[in-house]
Amino acid sequence: MTTVRLSTEEVQVQSFIYGFTSPEAADQFQTCLLFDVLDDCETKFPPLSRHSICFEVDDF
């Protein structure tokens, strides 16, 4: 699954941004996504926060 590292503690997956308590936790979550599905990685490495990205045309 494609991920984007937004900061040391934030990882974007599809239309969600996951926040973690440390860069190491974000690393583990991102690495997990190379081998497992998103639901399993969320369970194994629970994020501190998760919020969706809004892609509304009116925002541009």
C-alpha positions as CSV (number, residue, x, y, z in Angstrom):
1,M,0.0,0.0,0.0
2,T,1.3,3.4,-0.9
3,T,2.1,5.7,2.0
4,V,3.4,9.3,2.3
5,R,5.4,10.4,5.3
6,L,4.1,13.9,6.1
7,S,6.3,14.4,9.2
8,T,8.3,12.4,11.6
9,E,5.1,11.3,13.5
10,E,2.5,11.4,10.6
11,V,1.8,9.0,7.8
12,Q,-0.8,9.4,5.1
13,V,-2.5,6.3,3.8
14,Q,-5.1,6.9,1.1
15,S,-7.4,9.6,2.4
16,F,-6.4,9.4,6.1
17,I,-3.6,10.9,8.1
18,Y,-2.4,8.8,11.0
19,G,-0.6,10.5,13.9
20,F,1.8,8.6,16.3
21,T,3.6,9.3,19.5
22,S,7.1,8.9,18.1
23,P,8.9,8.5,14.8
24,E,9.7,4.9,15.7
25,A,5.9,4.1,16.1
26,A,5.3,5.8,12.7
27,D,8.2,3.7,11.2
28,Q,6.7,0.5,12.5
29,F,3.3,1.3,11.1
30,Q,4.7,2.3,7.7
31,T,6.8,-0.9,7.6
32,C,3.8,-3.0,8.6
33,L,1.9,-1.7,5.6
34,L,4.5,-3.2,3.2
35,F,3.5,-6.7,4.3
36,D,0.0,-6.5,5.9
37,V,-3.4,-4.9,5.2
38,L,-4.3,-1.6,6.8
39,D,-6.7,-3.1,9.4
40,D,-4.1,-5.4,10.7
41,C,-1.5,-2.6,11.0
42,E,-4.0,-0.3,12.8
43,T,-4.5,-3.1,15.3
44,K,-0.8,-4.0,15.7
45,F,0.4,-0.3,15.8
46,P,-2.5,1.8,17.0
47,P,-2.2,5.5,16.0
48,L,-2.6,8.3,18.5
49,S,-5.0,10.0,16.0
50,R,-6.6,9.4,12.6
51,H,-8.4,12.0,10.5
52,S,-9.6,12.1,7.0
53,I,-8.4,14.5,4.3
54,C,-11.1,16.6,2.7
55,F,-10.9,16.9,-1.1
56,E,-13.7,19.3,-1.8
57,V,-13.6,21.2,-5.0
58,D,-14.7,24.4,-3.2
59,D,-11.5,24.4,-1.2
60,F,-9.4,25.3,-4.3
